[in-house]
Structures are given as structure tokens and as C-alpha cells.
Amino acid sequence: MIDTVLDTYALTLRSLREVVRQPAFEVQNYFIPLFFFAVTVAALGNVSARAFGVENYQAFAMPVAVLQGAAGGASFSALAMVTDIERGYFDKLLLTPTPRISLVLGRLFGDGIRVVIITAVILFVGFLFGTGMEAGILGYIAILVLAGLFGLAYAGFGLAIALRTGSPQAAQAGFLIFFPLLFLSPAFAPKEFFDGWLEFLATFNPVTYILEGMRTLVIEGWDWGQVGEALLAIAILAGINMPLALFALRHRTA
Amino acid sequence: MGHAPGFPVPCSISRVIFVTLTRSTTPDIIGVVESAIVASGLRRVFPPDLAAVDGIDLDIKPGQIFGFLGANGSGKTTTIRMLTTLLRPTEGSATVDGYDVVKDASKVRARVGVALQEASLDLVMTGRETLALQARLYRVPRGDLSQRVRDLLRIVDLEEAADRRVGTYSGGMQRRLDLAAALVHRPRIVFLDEPTSGLDPISRNTIWRYVEDLNRNDGVTFFLTTQYLEEADRLAHEVAIMERGRIVAQGAPAELKASVGADVVTVRLEDEDFQPDRAVAALKAINGLSDIRVVGDSVVIYTKDGSSAIAPIVLALNESSVAVEEVTLARPTLDDVFLRKTGHHMEAHDVNLEPAGEGGAAS
């Protein structure tokens, strides 16, 4: 048990070191969400009140940027894992007596920490442009935690693909699957204005609840019910992705 | 063993007994020479039905350097991956240091050091970081860790490059780091998969020296695969020659070479007038030749006494008007062992799969 913890720690540090040494990979994780944030606010901000009753569209869009950044950050480990597999370094790790789960957890925690940092930067940019946070300092902390946990849960999916295929293209596709999930959620307008089919799909999309939980904190204030729903949605996502990742690891080592 | 506890005994002897006791799986049987690596009927089939390793038996004693010789695709790497727990055998079993590679995989991992083909390293880490992480994962005690890393860097002569990223290292430096990474936990058994392939002669020699030193001074058992005959000949106490998943010959290099016959006479025939069948027919009339084979553009003749056979060989060929380009006489090498067992040269494996001696397919 203690070995699992210490090895996971050592492997998490290694994962974070890669980020520091390859900063070019990180740029897109900050640029893409903030770019989308800026253009959607500029395009819809002036009509959102009349169109669908959202007074402060900037606050409405902020959680979308956070989730985009989180999904980007949580996709790094899949690519890094593929690189390890291709170079044979993953075999070297498998040859050590380290618990197999540490090899997965070290990557996941690396992504989780990276996501928290990306989220902090995005929230800070929002703060500078006056986005506001009704739930106050506790709201900022809650969004950091939710984003970090979402990152952990989401990264499992990419890792599963990476371990199963060992292919960089497939690992990249693991990130792209986030976009349908995002567009099938009330990312740009409230769910009540959706067509029936889209509203139906959004209801079963875990991203909907994570987004709404964060949005409530920004626009309305602290709400245990909404935060709880977001946590439950993250748990469901993790409940699907973690077994996939562990199953893929088992398959690779059989 | 007859010493009472506390009775002064020469320390080296008491240590030997201690080592035997702790490494034995059946501690009550003392005096049986143990095996470092045992395989029986080991087999691995890749879907749909490629038997990369097709039932091999091994029994490697502690303190040996065991050379696993074979061409690309002969099953060497698959064997090493099974013995080091990276791959499950389809059939058969193997133990390393007394532990089953499937049932006790984690015990095997803790006891062996492995350097895989092509120096599998993380290019973003520095050499020192690589060894430190490796030492951590192999449970080197925290207090000894940085000293151990420093020692290893010194041993493989990478002290100056220690804090540079591995991506900036030359091929030889990467192999040396990879070898050091396999040694962090002072394993008694080390697996090296083609440790010198693609290296220049100087780097190759350096690796050989490390292997020899560790074996001689520390008694480390080595299992190394290679496609270089010279490497197996120079390093290995015992070699197994692998061909299409099976071991075709096994023994000490000197023994194997002696088994070839004695000397090897190679007659290269002229391309323009290539008549191997006529040459073989002419040679068959000579007494004292133990084997005659056609390999590529040459006829290879095995005989007890090569120097006295040359004259009759040349005369017989001349009488049958076979055009000869060149005649050479040599002591047998491991390649001749390979040739004798498989019918082709080791290097020719990929290009010439036709059984030799059946016709005139010049390569």
C-alpha cells in the first residue's frame, strides 16, 4: 500500500516534469478555451438577454471555457502514454516491481494537477475581465476541485485508448470525443430552449450536470444540490472510464 | 556447516552458505546446485497460429553468461519477454531465481534486471533522473538512493552527462544508461536483449567489458540475446542457437565448434560456370570428408583434417572441370555450427529461406 502511494507520487512528478520541459504542448490548453470564450461572448453576449434570458453571458460561458481547458489538460497523459509505449519505456516501467495501478494513477494525477493549474489561469483571466463569482472564494475553490476531478475522470478514457491501441492517432481521438459531449450539453444556451431531441440527449449527458453545477456557482451562488449533482456526474464518468483504463492495462500485460 | 553458532568461521564461507539458504526455494535441500533460469516446454503462439517460441527447455546455472543466439525473428525477444514477465507463455513454464514467471511475477521482477532492445528510455528525463526513478521503483532504500545513482553513473562513465536530457545522448551513451538502469537494485540475474546491436565497435567493447566485470567480480548471471556470433563467442559460457522458435544447438561455444567436425573448407564456385551438383558429385568420391553442403555460391566441406584434404578436393574438382573461384580453410566458428544445424548462414536468414544443398539457387 505504502509502495503504491510512494510510486504513484514518483510517477506523478515524472508526468508533471514532462509538462514543464515541453511547454509547447501546453499552449493550446490555454489558448483554445480562452479563444472560444472571447468569441462566443462577443457574438452572443449582446443578444443573450433578449434571446434566452441570460443577462451576464460572460458568466454563463466561463464554465464552458473551464471544461474545455480541463478536457485538453486531461488528454496529455494519453499521448504521453503512447510515447512511452512506442519508445519501450512503458515496458521498462512494467518490468519494475511497482504496483500496476501506480502506472495508471501516476499519469492520472499528473493530468489532474495540470487541469487545476489550467483552470486557475482561466478563472483568473475571467476575474480580470470582470466575470464575477456569486459563490465567492468558495466558488473558485469548488470549481478548481470539480475541474480537477473531472480531469481525473476524463483522463481515464484517453488512457484506456492509449493502452489498448498504443496509437497516437487513436489517443488524439480520445480528446476529440469531448466536443460532441460539450455540444450535447447546454454549453451555449440554456437547456429549456433546446429542441426536444437535443434536450433529451443533454439530460443523459454527464457534462450537462458538471457544467450546470459550475454555472450555478458563478451566476447564482452556492448550491449544495447542484454541486452534488456535478460530483455525481463526475463519479459516473469515472465509474465508466477507470475500469476501462484498468482493463486496457490488464489486456496489455497479458 | 559443522560450525556451532558463534564459532569463528571464515567470513566468505559463511556468506556463501547464507546466500544459498536465502535464495533456495527448498531450503532443507542444501548442496543441490540451483538453477538461475529454468524453462520447460516454453511456448508462445501469436494469433492466428504463429509459434514465435515453439517449446524450448533451458537450465541456466547461477554465475553463467548465457548467450541466446539467433537471427531476427527467431524468437529471442519473445523468449526474453516471457522470462521477464512481460508476456505470458501460451504453454509450458519457467522459473527465474526459483520463482514462477506467471504465478510469482512480481517476485521475479524484483529479482532481475532487464535492458530491452534499443535502449527503451524516456528522452525528456536526464540520466540521473532516469536512474533515480528506476531506483525508487525497485525499492532501493531512500538513504542509499542518491549514492547508488552516483556510483552507477560513475561505473558507466556518464557522470558528466548525468544532468543532461537523455535525448541528447549518443546511442552508446543511451545503452550504457540503460544497462545502469538494469542494475540499480543489484540484481543477481540480468537479462539483456541485443545489448550492442547497432553500436560501433568501441561502444560494443565497453558494454562487453561491463558484462564481463559484473560476471567475474560479482557473480551476476547474464542472459543475453544477440545476433552477433562474435559476441556470443566472446562473452558466453554457454550458448543456445535459436531458429524459428526452437533451440537447434546448445552447449559451450568450444564444444559446439568441436562438434562441427574439425575444419571447414569453403570452395567458392565461379559464377559463369556454376555447377554445384557436379562439384558435390566429384567431392563425394573423396574419403575422409564428413559433410558436404551447398550454401549460396559455395560448397562447404567439413573434414577432420582440412590441410590434407585441400589437395584431393582441388584435384577432384579440376578433374570434373568445375570452375573454382576461391578455396579457403578455416577453424569452425559458431556460424559453422549454425550452418550445420540449419543449413544456412545466420545472416542469410531473411533472404535465403531455401534449404541448402538442394539446388543451385545462387544468392
Interface residues (C-beta under 8 A of the other chain):
Chain A: D3 L6 D7 A10 L11 R14 R17 E18 R21 Q22 D84 R87 G88 Y89 D91 K92 L93 L94 L95 T96 P97 T98 T253 A254
Chain B: T84 T85 L86 R88 S106 R109 A110 V114 L116 Q117 E118 S120 L121 D122 L123 V124 M125 E129 L133 Q134 R136 L137 Y138 R139 R165 A181
